[in-house]
Amino acid sequence: TCAPTNSHIHNVRHVLCIHNHIHNVRHVLCTNSHIHNVRHVLCTNSHIHNVRHVLCTNSHIHNVRHVLCTNNHIHNVRHVLYTNSHIHNVKHVLYTNSHIHNVRHVLCIHSHIHNVRHVLCTNSHIHN
């Protein structure tokens, strides 16, 4: 399923937006607008292998879990989220522009954050 959008999203699960290779990816979403109750989302422009539960957004986010946004290689990544706007109750998130191997529970944010757990932001190599 591929669902890139610039509009409102409510109660969305299991969505993916990709412009390149993807292998064994489940539950992904990419959006630039409001997001409520979204789970398991991923947005990427590069290679992805065995990624689950990911989300990429530049707008409001409420109650989001397990999200990932990347522009480069990703291997065995779970529970990731990237955003440049408001975030409330987000868990397990990751954002990166470089190589990632075996990363879990990561988040990168440039705005307000409330109740966020398990977070990582990097522009370089990451292993285990």
RAMOCOR-V882768 format. One record per pair of residues at least 12 apart in sequence whose C-alpha atoms are under 6 Angstrom apart, sorted by the first residue. I is the first residue (numbers start at 0). J is the second residue. If there is no record, write none. Layout:
i: {I/I}
j: {J/J}
//
This chain:
i: {0/0/1/1/1/3/3/3/4/5/5/5/6/7/7/8/9/10/10/11/12/12/13/13/13/14/14/14/14/15/15/15/16/16/17/17/18/19/19/20/21/22/23/24/24/24/25/26/26/26/27/27/27/27/28/28/28/29/29/29/30/31/31/31/32/33/33/34/35/36/36/37/38/38/39/39/39/39/40/40/40/40/41/41/41/41/41/42/42/43/43/43/44/45/45/46/47/48/49/50/50/50/51/52/52/52/53/53/53/53/53/53/54/54/54/55/55/55/56/57/57/57/58/59/59/60/61/62/62/63/64/64/65/65/65/65/66/66/66/66/67/67/67/67/68/68/69/69/69/70/71/71/72/73/74/75/76/76/76/77/78/78/78/78/79/79/79/79/79/80/80/80/81/81/82/83/83/83/84/85/85/86/87/88/88/89/90/90/91/91/91/92/92/92/92/93/93/93/94/94/94/95/95/96/97/97/98/99/100/101/102/104/104/105/105/105/106/106/107}
j: {14/15/14/15/16/16/29/30/30/30/31/32/32/32/33/34/35/36/37/37/37/38/26/27/39/26/27/28/40/27/28/41/29/42/43/44/44/44/45/46/47/48/49/49/50/51/51/39/40/52/39/40/41/53/40/41/54/42/54/55/56/56/57/58/58/58/59/60/61/62/63/63/63/64/52/53/65/66/52/53/54/66/53/54/66/67/68/55/68/68/69/70/70/70/71/72/73/74/75/75/76/77/77/65/66/78/65/66/67/78/79/80/66/67/80/68/80/81/82/82/83/84/84/84/85/86/87/88/89/89/89/90/78/79/91/92/78/79/80/92/79/80/92/93/81/94/94/95/96/96/96/97/98/99/100/101/101/102/103/103/91/92/103/104/91/92/93/104/105/92/93/106/94/107/108/108/109/110/110/110/111/112/113/114/115/115/115/116/104/105/117/104/105/106/118/105/106/119/106/107/120/121/122/122/122/123/124/125/126/127/127/117/118/117/118/119/118/119/120}
//
